[in-house]
Amino acid sequence: MRQLTIGALIGRALLALVLVSALVGAVLLARPALDVEHGSPAVTPEAAEGS
């Protein structure tokens, strides 16, 4: 097996940190869109009510 140099090890660690931070950022930005309010009733347009 090939021995990793210090530079390659640091490069892989930085790449892993970038990927993890991108995933965490995506989840944090998507959280408001994924929140569902359970207490409020669904509002339907008048055309959907059939009146």
C-alpha distance matrix in Angstrom:
0.0 3.8 6.5 9.3 12.7 15.8 17.3 14.6 14.7 18.5 18.6 16.9 19.2 22.2 21.5 21.4 24.6 26.3 25.6 26.9 29.9 30.7 30.8 32.9 35.2 35.8 36.8 39.1 40.7 41.2 42.7 46.3 46.3 45.1 47.7 50.5 53.9 55.2 58.6 60.0 61.5 60.4 62.6 63.7 65.4 69.1 68.5 66.1 68.8 71.2 74.2
3.8 0.0 3.8 6.4 9.4 12.8 14.0 11.5 12.3 15.9 16.0 14.9 17.4 20.0 19.6 20.0 23.1 24.6 24.3 25.9 28.6 29.4 30.0 32.1 34.0 34.8 36.1 38.2 39.7 40.5 42.1 45.6 45.6 44.8 47.4 50.4 53.7 55.2 58.6 59.9 61.5 60.3 62.4 63.5 65.1 68.8 68.2 66.1 68.8 71.3 74.1
6.5 3.8 0.0 3.8 6.5 9.7 11.6 9.8 10.0 13.5 14.4 13.6 15.6 18.4 18.6 19.0 21.6 23.4 23.7 25.0 27.4 28.7 29.4 31.1 33.1 34.3 35.5 37.3 38.9 40.0 41.5 44.9 45.3 44.5 46.9 50.1 53.2 54.8 58.0 59.5 61.3 60.3 62.4 63.7 65.3 69.1 68.7 66.6 69.3 71.8 74.5
9.3 6.4 3.8 0.0 3.8 6.6 8.1 6.1 6.3 9.8 10.6 10.1 12.1 14.7 15.1 15.8 18.2 19.9 20.5 21.8 24.0 25.4 26.4 28.0 29.8 31.1 32.5 34.1 35.7 36.9 38.5 41.8 42.3 41.7 44.1 47.3 50.5 52.2 55.3 56.7 58.6 57.6 59.6 61.0 62.5 66.3 66.0 64.0 66.7 69.3 71.9
12.7 9.4 6.5 3.8 0.0 3.8 5.4 5.3 6.2 8.7 9.9 10.8 12.4 14.3 15.4 16.6 18.5 20.1 21.3 22.7 24.4 25.9 27.4 28.8 30.2 31.8 33.4 34.7 36.2 37.8 39.3 42.5 43.2 42.8 45.2 48.5 51.6 53.5 56.5 57.8 59.8 58.8 60.7 62.2 63.7 67.4 67.2 65.4 68.1 70.7 73.2
15.8 12.8 9.7 6.6 3.8 0.0 3.8 5.5 5.1 6.1 8.5 10.0 10.5 12.2 14.2 15.3 16.5 18.3 20.0 21.1 22.4 24.3 25.9 26.9 28.3 30.3 31.8 32.7 34.3 36.2 37.6 40.6 41.6 41.3 43.5 46.9 49.8 51.9 54.7 56.0 58.3 57.4 59.3 60.9 62.4 66.2 66.2 64.4 67.0 69.8 72.2
17.3 14.0 11.6 8.1 5.4 3.8 0.0 3.8 5.4 5.2 6.0 8.6 9.9 10.5 12.2 14.2 15.3 16.4 18.4 20.0 21.0 22.4 24.5 25.7 26.6 28.5 30.4 31.3 32.5 34.5 36.2 39.1 39.9 39.9 42.2 45.7 48.7 50.9 53.8 54.9 57.0 56.0 57.6 59.2 60.5 64.3 64.2 62.5 65.3 68.0 70.3
14.6 11.5 9.8 6.1 5.3 5.5 3.8 0.0 3.8 5.5 5.0 6.2 8.5 9.8 10.4 12.2 14.2 15.3 16.5 18.3 19.9 21.0 22.7 24.3 25.5 27.0 28.9 30.2 31.4 33.0 34.8 37.9 38.4 38.2 40.7 44.1 47.2 49.3 52.3 53.4 55.3 54.2 56.0 57.3 58.7 62.5 62.2 60.5 63.3 65.9 68.3
14.7 12.3 10.0 6.3 6.2 5.1 5.4 3.8 0.0 3.8 5.4 5.2 6.2 8.7 9.9 10.6 12.4 14.3 15.5 16.6 18.3 20.0 21.4 22.6 24.2 25.9 27.3 28.6 30.2 31.8 33.2 36.4 37.2 36.8 39.0 42.4 45.4 47.4 50.3 51.7 53.7 52.8 54.7 56.3 57.9 61.7 61.6 59.7 62.3 65.1 67.5
18.5 15.9 13.5 9.8 8.7 6.1 5.2 5.5 3.8 0.0 3.8 5.5 5.0 6.1 8.6 9.8 10.5 12.3 14.3 15.3 16.3 18.2 20.1 21.0 22.2 24.2 25.9 26.6 28.2 30.2 31.6 34.6 35.5 35.4 37.5 41.1 43.9 46.1 48.9 50.1 52.4 51.5 53.3 55.0 56.4 60.2 60.3 58.6 61.2 64.0 66.3
18.6 16.0 14.4 10.6 9.9 8.5 6.0 5.0 5.4 3.8 0.0 3.8 5.4 5.2 6.2 8.6 9.9 10.6 12.4 14.3 15.3 16.5 18.6 20.0 20.9 22.6 24.6 25.6 26.8 28.6 30.4 33.3 34.0 34.0 36.4 39.9 43.0 45.2 48.1 49.1 51.2 50.0 51.7 53.2 54.5 58.2 58.1 56.5 59.2 61.9 64.2
16.9 14.9 13.6 10.1 10.8 10.0 8.6 6.2 5.2 5.5 3.8 0.0 3.8 5.4 5.0 6.1 8.6 9.8 10.6 12.3 14.2 15.3 16.7 18.4 19.8 21.2 22.8 24.3 25.7 27.1 28.8 32.0 32.5 32.2 34.6 38.0 41.1 43.2 46.2 47.3 49.3 48.2 50.0 51.4 52.9 56.7 56.5 54.7 57.4 60.1 62.5
19.2 17.4 15.6 12.1 12.4 10.5 9.9 8.5 6.2 5.0 5.4 3.8 0.0 3.8 5.4 5.1 6.2 8.7 10.0 10.6 12.2 14.2 15.5 16.5 18.1 20.0 21.3 22.4 24.2 25.8 27.1 30.3 31.2 30.8 33.0 36.4 39.4 41.4 44.3 45.6 47.8 46.9 48.8 50.5 52.1 55.9 56.0 54.1 56.7 59.5 61.9
22.2 20.0 18.4 14.7 14.3 12.2 10.5 9.8 8.7 6.1 5.2 5.4 3.8 0.0 3.8 5.4 5.0 6.2 8.6 9.9 10.4 12.2 14.3 15.3 16.1 18.2 20.0 20.8 22.1 24.2 25.7 28.6 29.5 29.6 31.8 35.4 38.2 40.6 43.4 44.4 46.6 45.6 47.3 49.0 50.4 54.2 54.3 52.6 55.2 58.1 60.3
21.5 19.6 18.6 15.1 15.4 14.2 12.2 10.4 9.9 8.6 6.2 5.0 5.4 3.8 0.0 3.8 5.4 5.1 6.2 8.7 9.9 10.6 12.5 14.3 15.2 16.6 18.6 20.0 21.0 22.6 24.5 27.5 28.0 28.0 30.5 33.9 37.0 39.3 42.3 43.2 45.1 43.9 45.6 47.0 48.4 52.2 52.1 50.4 53.1 55.8 58.1
21.4 20.0 19.0 15.8 16.6 15.3 14.2 12.2 10.6 9.8 8.6 6.1 5.1 5.4 3.8 0.0 3.8 5.5 5.2 6.2 8.5 9.9 10.8 12.3 14.1 15.5 16.8 18.4 20.0 21.3 22.8 26.0 26.6 26.2 28.5 31.9 35.0 37.1 40.1 41.2 43.2 42.2 44.1 45.7 47.3 51.1 51.1 49.2 51.7 54.5 56.9
24.6 23.1 21.6 18.2 18.5 16.5 15.3 14.2 12.4 10.5 9.9 8.6 6.2 5.0 5.4 3.8 0.0 3.8 5.5 5.2 6.0 8.5 10.0 10.5 11.9 14.1 15.4 16.3 18.0 19.8 21.1 24.2 25.2 25.0 27.1 30.6 33.5 35.7 38.5 39.7 41.9 41.1 42.9 44.7 46.3 50.1 50.4 48.6 51.0 54.0 56.2
26.3 24.6 23.4 19.9 20.1 18.3 16.4 15.3 14.3 12.3 10.6 9.8 8.7 6.2 5.1 5.5 3.8 0.0 3.8 5.5 5.2 6.1 8.7 9.9 10.3 12.1 14.3 15.2 16.2 18.1 20.0 22.8 23.5 23.8 26.1 29.6 32.6 35.1 37.9 38.7 40.8 39.7 41.3 42.9 44.3 48.0 48.2 46.5 49.2 52.0 54.2
25.6 24.3 23.7 20.5 21.3 20.0 18.4 16.5 15.5 14.3 12.4 10.6 10.0 8.6 6.2 5.2 5.5 3.8 0.0 3.8 5.5 5.1 6.3 8.7 9.9 10.6 12.5 14.3 15.4 16.6 18.5 21.6 21.9 21.8 24.4 27.8 30.9 33.2 36.2 37.1 38.9 37.7 39.5 40.9 42.4 46.2 46.2 44.3 47.0 49.8 52.1
26.9 25.9 25.0 21.8 22.7 21.1 20.0 18.3 16.6 15.3 14.3 12.3 10.6 9.9 8.7 6.2 5.2 5.5 3.8 0.0 3.8 5.4 5.2 6.2 8.5 9.9 10.8 12.3 14.2 15.4 16.7 20.0 20.8 20.2 22.4 25.9 28.9 31.0 34.0 35.1 37.2 36.3 38.3 40.0 41.7 45.5 45.8 43.8 46.2 49.2 51.4
29.9 28.6 27.4 24.0 24.4 22.4 21.0 19.9 18.3 16.3 15.3 14.2 12.2 10.4 9.9 8.5 6.0 5.2 5.5 3.8 0.0 3.8 5.4 5.1 5.9 8.5 9.9 10.4 12.0 14.0 15.3 18.2 19.4 19.4 21.4 25.1 27.9 30.3 33.0 34.0 36.3 35.4 37.1 39.0 40.6 44.4 44.8 43.1 45.5 48.5 50.5
30.7 29.4 28.7 25.4 25.9 24.3 22.4 21.0 20.0 18.2 16.5 15.3 14.2 12.2 10.6 9.9 8.5 6.1 5.1 5.4 3.8 0.0 3.8 5.5 5.1 6.1 8.6 9.9 10.5 12.1 14.3 17.0 17.5 17.8 20.3 23.9 26.9 29.5 32.3 32.9 34.9 33.7 35.2 36.9 38.2 42.0 42.2 40.5 43.1 46.0 48.1
30.8 30.0 29.4 26.4 27.4 25.9 24.5 22.7 21.4 20.1 18.6 16.7 15.5 14.3 12.5 10.8 10.0 8.7 6.3 5.2 5.4 3.8 0.0 3.8 5.4 5.1 6.3 8.7 10.0 10.6 12.3 15.6 15.9 15.5 18.1 21.5 24.6 26.9 29.9 30.8 32.7 31.6 33.4 35.0 36.7 40.5 40.6 38.7 41.2 44.1 46.4
32.9 32.1 31.1 28.0 28.8 26.9 25.7 24.3 22.6 21.0 20.0 18.4 16.5 15.3 14.3 12.3 10.5 9.9 8.7 6.2 5.1 5.5 3.8 0.0 3.8 5.5 5.2 6.2 8.6 9.9 10.7 13.9 15.1 14.7 16.6 20.2 23.0 25.3 28.1 29.2 31.4 30.7 32.6 34.6 36.4 40.2 40.7 38.8 41.0 44.1 46.2
35.2 34.0 33.1 29.8 30.2 28.3 26.6 25.5 24.2 22.2 20.9 19.8 18.1 16.1 15.2 14.1 11.9 10.3 9.9 8.5 5.9 5.1 5.4 3.8 0.0 3.8 5.4 5.1 6.1 8.5 10.0 12.5 13.7 14.3 16.2 19.9 22.6 25.4 28.0 28.6 30.9 30.0 31.5 33.4 34.9 38.7 39.2 37.6 40.0 43.0 44.9
35.8 34.8 34.3 31.1 31.8 30.3 28.5 27.0 25.9 24.2 22.6 21.2 20.0 18.2 16.6 15.5 14.1 12.1 10.6 9.9 8.5 6.1 5.1 5.5 3.8 0.0 3.8 5.5 5.2 6.1 8.6 11.2 11.4 11.9 14.5 18.0 21.1 23.8 26.6 27.0 28.9 27.6 29.1 30.8 32.3 36.1 36.4 34.7 37.2 40.1 42.2
36.8 36.1 35.5 32.5 33.4 31.8 30.4 28.9 27.3 25.9 24.6 22.8 21.3 20.0 18.6 16.8 15.4 14.3 12.5 10.8 9.9 8.6 6.3 5.2 5.4 3.8 0.0 3.8 5.5 5.1 6.1 9.5 10.1 9.6 11.9 15.4 18.4 20.9 23.8 24.6 26.6 25.7 27.6 29.5 31.3 35.1 35.6 33.6 35.8 39.0 41.0
39.1 38.2 37.3 34.1 34.7 32.7 31.3 30.2 28.6 26.6 25.6 24.3 22.4 20.8 20.0 18.4 16.3 15.2 14.3 12.3 10.4 9.9 8.7 6.2 5.1 5.5 3.8 0.0 3.8 5.5 5.4 8.0 9.9 10.2 11.5 15.2 17.8 20.5 23.0 23.8 26.2 25.6 27.3 29.5 31.3 35.0 35.9 34.1 36.2 39.5 41.2
40.7 39.7 38.9 35.7 36.2 34.3 32.5 31.4 30.2 28.2 26.8 25.7 24.2 22.1 21.0 20.0 18.0 16.2 15.4 14.2 12.0 10.5 10.0 8.6 6.1 5.2 5.5 3.8 0.0 3.8 5.7 7.0 8.1 9.7 11.4 15.0 17.6 20.7 23.1 23.3 25.5 24.4 25.7 27.7 29.1 32.9 33.6 32.1 34.4 37.5 39.2
41.2 40.5 40.0 36.9 37.8 36.2 34.5 33.0 31.8 30.2 28.6 27.1 25.8 24.2 22.6 21.3 19.8 18.1 16.6 15.4 14.0 12.1 10.6 9.9 8.5 6.1 5.1 5.5 3.8 0.0 3.8 5.7 5.4 6.3 8.9 12.3 15.3 18.2 20.9 21.1 22.9 21.7 23.2 25.0 26.6 30.4 31.0 29.2 31.5 34.6 36.5
42.7 42.1 41.5 38.5 39.3 37.6 36.2 34.8 33.2 31.6 30.4 28.8 27.1 25.7 24.5 22.8 21.1 20.0 18.5 16.7 15.3 14.3 12.3 10.7 10.0 8.6 6.1 5.4 5.7 3.8 0.0 3.8 5.4 5.1 6.2 10.0 12.7 15.5 18.1 18.7 21.0 20.3 22.1 24.4 26.4 30.2 31.1 29.2 31.1 34.4 36.2
46.3 45.6 44.9 41.8 42.5 40.6 39.1 37.9 36.4 34.6 33.3 32.0 30.3 28.6 27.5 26.0 24.2 22.8 21.6 20.0 18.2 17.0 15.6 13.9 12.5 11.2 9.5 8.0 7.0 5.7 3.8 0.0 3.8 5.4 5.3 8.7 10.8 14.2 16.3 16.3 18.7 18.0 19.4 21.9 23.7 27.4 28.6 27.0 28.8 32.1 33.7
46.3 45.6 45.3 42.3 43.2 41.6 39.9 38.4 37.2 35.5 34.0 32.5 31.2 29.5 28.0 26.6 25.2 23.5 21.9 20.8 19.4 17.5 15.9 15.1 13.7 11.4 10.1 9.9 8.1 5.4 5.4 3.8 0.0 3.8 5.6 8.2 11.0 14.1 16.6 16.2 17.9 16.5 17.8 19.7 21.4 25.2 26.0 24.3 26.4 29.6 31.4
45.1 44.8 44.5 41.7 42.8 41.3 39.9 38.2 36.8 35.4 34.0 32.2 30.8 29.6 28.0 26.2 25.0 23.8 21.8 20.2 19.4 17.8 15.5 14.7 14.3 11.9 9.6 10.2 9.7 6.3 5.1 5.4 3.8 0.0 3.8 6.3 9.8 12.3 15.4 15.6 17.2 16.1 18.2 20.1 22.3 26.0 26.8 24.6 26.5 29.8 31.8
47.7 47.4 46.9 44.1 45.2 43.5 42.2 40.7 39.0 37.5 36.4 34.6 33.0 31.8 30.5 28.5 27.1 26.1 24.4 22.4 21.4 20.3 18.1 16.6 16.2 14.5 11.9 11.5 11.4 8.9 6.2 5.3 5.6 3.8 0.0 3.8 6.6 9.4 12.1 12.7 14.9 14.5 16.8 19.3 21.8 25.4 26.6 24.5 25.9 29.4 31.1
50.5 50.4 50.1 47.3 48.5 46.9 45.7 44.1 42.4 41.1 39.9 38.0 36.4 35.4 33.9 31.9 30.6 29.6 27.8 25.9 25.1 23.9 21.5 20.2 19.9 18.0 15.4 15.2 15.0 12.3 10.0 8.7 8.2 6.3 3.8 0.0 3.8 6.1 9.1 9.6 11.3 11.1 13.7 16.3 19.2 22.6 24.0 21.6 22.7 26.3 28.0
53.9 53.7 53.2 50.5 51.6 49.8 48.7 47.2 45.4 43.9 43.0 41.1 39.4 38.2 37.0 35.0 33.5 32.6 30.9 28.9 27.9 26.9 24.6 23.0 22.6 21.1 18.4 17.8 17.6 15.3 12.7 10.8 11.0 9.8 6.6 3.8 0.0 3.8 5.7 6.3 8.9 9.7 12.3 15.5 18.5 21.6 23.5 21.3 21.8 25.6 26.9
55.2 55.2 54.8 52.2 53.5 51.9 50.9 49.3 47.4 46.1 45.2 43.2 41.4 40.6 39.3 37.1 35.7 35.1 33.2 31.0 30.3 29.5 26.9 25.3 25.4 23.8 20.9 20.5 20.7 18.2 15.5 14.2 14.1 12.3 9.4 6.1 3.8 0.0 3.8 5.8 7.8 9.4 12.7 15.7 19.1 22.0 23.8 21.2 21.3 25.0 26.4
58.6 58.6 58.0 55.3 56.5 54.7 53.8 52.3 50.3 48.9 48.1 46.2 44.3 43.4 42.3 40.1 38.5 37.9 36.2 34.0 33.0 32.3 29.9 28.1 28.0 26.6 23.8 23.0 23.1 20.9 18.1 16.3 16.6 15.4 12.1 9.1 5.7 3.8 0.0 3.8 6.6 9.5 12.3 15.6 19.0 21.4 23.8 21.5 21.1 24.8 25.7
60.0 59.9 59.5 56.7 57.8 56.0 54.9 53.4 51.7 50.1 49.1 47.3 45.6 44.4 43.2 41.2 39.7 38.7 37.1 35.1 34.0 32.9 30.8 29.2 28.6 27.0 24.6 23.8 23.3 21.1 18.7 16.3 16.2 15.6 12.7 9.6 6.3 5.8 3.8 0.0 3.8 6.5 8.7 12.3 15.4 17.8 20.4 18.3 18.0 21.8 22.5
61.5 61.5 61.3 58.6 59.8 58.3 57.0 55.3 53.7 52.4 51.2 49.3 47.8 46.6 45.1 43.2 41.9 40.8 38.9 37.2 36.3 34.9 32.7 31.4 30.9 28.9 26.6 26.2 25.5 22.9 21.0 18.7 17.9 17.2 14.9 11.3 8.9 7.8 6.6 3.8 0.0 3.8 6.3 9.4 12.8 15.0 17.4 15.1 14.5 18.2 19.1
60.4 60.3 60.3 57.6 58.8 57.4 56.0 54.2 52.8 51.5 50.0 48.2 46.9 45.6 43.9 42.2 41.1 39.7 37.7 36.3 35.4 33.7 31.6 30.7 30.0 27.6 25.7 25.6 24.4 21.7 20.3 18.0 16.5 16.1 14.5 11.1 9.7 9.4 9.5 6.5 3.8 0.0 3.8 6.3 9.9 12.6 14.5 12.1 12.2 15.9 17.3
62.6 62.4 62.4 59.6 60.7 59.3 57.6 56.0 54.7 53.3 51.7 50.0 48.8 47.3 45.6 44.1 42.9 41.3 39.5 38.3 37.1 35.2 33.4 32.6 31.5 29.1 27.6 27.3 25.7 23.2 22.1 19.4 17.8 18.2 16.8 13.7 12.3 12.7 12.3 8.7 6.3 3.8 0.0 3.8 6.7 9.4 11.8 10.1 10.3 14.0 14.8
63.7 63.5 63.7 61.0 62.2 60.9 59.2 57.3 56.3 55.0 53.2 51.4 50.5 49.0 47.0 45.7 44.7 42.9 40.9 40.0 39.0 36.9 35.0 34.6 33.4 30.8 29.5 29.5 27.7 25.0 24.4 21.9 19.7 20.1 19.3 16.3 15.5 15.7 15.6 12.3 9.4 6.3 3.8 0.0 3.8 6.5 8.2 6.3 7.0 10.6 11.8
65.4 65.1 65.3 62.5 63.7 62.4 60.5 58.7 57.9 56.4 54.5 52.9 52.1 50.4 48.4 47.3 46.3 44.3 42.4 41.7 40.6 38.2 36.7 36.4 34.9 32.3 31.3 31.3 29.1 26.6 26.4 23.7 21.4 22.3 21.8 19.2 18.5 19.1 19.0 15.4 12.8 9.9 6.7 3.8 0.0 3.8 5.5 5.4 6.8 9.6 10.3
69.1 68.8 69.1 66.3 67.4 66.2 64.3 62.5 61.7 60.2 58.2 56.7 55.9 54.2 52.2 51.1 50.1 48.0 46.2 45.5 44.4 42.0 40.5 40.2 38.7 36.1 35.1 35.0 32.9 30.4 30.2 27.4 25.2 26.0 25.4 22.6 21.6 22.0 21.4 17.8 15.0 12.6 9.4 6.5 3.8 0.0 3.8 5.4 5.3 7.1 6.9
68.5 68.2 68.7 66.0 67.2 66.2 64.2 62.2 61.6 60.3 58.1 56.5 56.0 54.3 52.1 51.1 50.4 48.2 46.2 45.8 44.8 42.2 40.6 40.7 39.2 36.4 35.6 35.9 33.6 31.0 31.1 28.6 26.0 26.8 26.6 24.0 23.5 23.8 23.8 20.4 17.4 14.5 11.8 8.2 5.5 3.8 0.0 3.8 5.5 5.8 6.9
66.1 66.1 66.6 64.0 65.4 64.4 62.5 60.5 59.7 58.6 56.5 54.7 54.1 52.6 50.4 49.2 48.6 46.5 44.3 43.8 43.1 40.5 38.7 38.8 37.6 34.7 33.6 34.1 32.1 29.2 29.2 27.0 24.3 24.6 24.5 21.6 21.3 21.2 21.5 18.3 15.1 12.1 10.1 6.3 5.4 5.4 3.8 0.0 3.8 5.5 8.1
68.8 68.8 69.3 66.7 68.1 67.0 65.3 63.3 62.3 61.2 59.2 57.4 56.7 55.2 53.1 51.7 51.0 49.2 47.0 46.2 45.5 43.1 41.2 41.0 40.0 37.2 35.8 36.2 34.4 31.5 31.1 28.8 26.4 26.5 25.9 22.7 21.8 21.3 21.1 18.0 14.5 12.2 10.3 7.0 6.8 5.3 5.5 3.8 0.0 3.8 5.7
71.2 71.3 71.8 69.3 70.7 69.8 68.0 65.9 65.1 64.0 61.9 60.1 59.5 58.1 55.8 54.5 54.0 52.0 49.8 49.2 48.5 46.0 44.1 44.1 43.0 40.1 39.0 39.5 37.5 34.6 34.4 32.1 29.6 29.8 29.4 26.3 25.6 25.0 24.8 21.8 18.2 15.9 14.0 10.6 9.6 7.1 5.8 5.5 3.8 0.0 3.8
74.2 74.1 74.5 71.9 73.2 72.2 70.3 68.3 67.5 66.3 64.2 62.5 61.9 60.3 58.1 56.9 56.2 54.2 52.1 51.4 50.5 48.1 46.4 46.2 44.9 42.2 41.0 41.2 39.2 36.5 36.2 33.7 31.4 31.8 31.1 28.0 26.9 26.4 25.7 22.5 19.1 17.3 14.8 11.8 10.3 6.9 6.9 8.1 5.7 3.8 0.0
